[in-house]
């Protein structure tokens, strides 16, 4: 009976064209390649002109327009900026690899592109990643670096823009957005206009009274 189940499972995988890929616990580069190369259609967070998937083990803290602050089960704060204006105008990836960074690389998977840059600050890593016209910045201890980048990849790859809605929101207000100067394809080190400010990271109003949430009871917050 067990042999039949195994053979049936293999057959189903073969017919569906799906493969099971196990993520590494030590190599974030390998994981990025696996996660970003997959075409994800999942979404559990819906907003005007775009939607995305917040991975299991993460939840919203707050959201303001195209910015959002999320928290993971390890106590890491993720600052997300959705560049709807850049998407609307099809901004080009102008990022230049920083050889002095802990890790720096341009990213391109299909029609989606961006970059990842990691720098060391004291005992933490500052990760900034741009992909699919969105940017996430987060400080994380070394022991959580791989899982943090996994979370970033899952979220950024899932962002799906609604062209018609964005055209109605942005297209009619082109002049209002003309002075937009923030370029997500410039690293924090280049322009010092990071989405995430260090003092914001320290003083973020996390709704857990300063304690790391219980992993077994960590659920996604509903947004108003």
Buried (B, 14 or more C-beta within 10 A) or exposed (E): EEEEEEEEEEEEEEEEEEEEEEBEEEEBEEBBBBBBEEEBEEBEBEBEBBBBBBBEBBBBBBBEEBEBBBBBBBBBBBBBBBBBBBBBBEBEBEBEEBEEBBBBBBBEBEEBBBBBBBBEEEEBBBBBBBBBBBBBBBBBEEEBBBBBBBBBBBBBBBBBBBEEBBEEBBEEEEEEBEEEEBBBBBBBBBEEEBBBEEEBBEEBEBEEEEEBBEEEEBEBBEEE
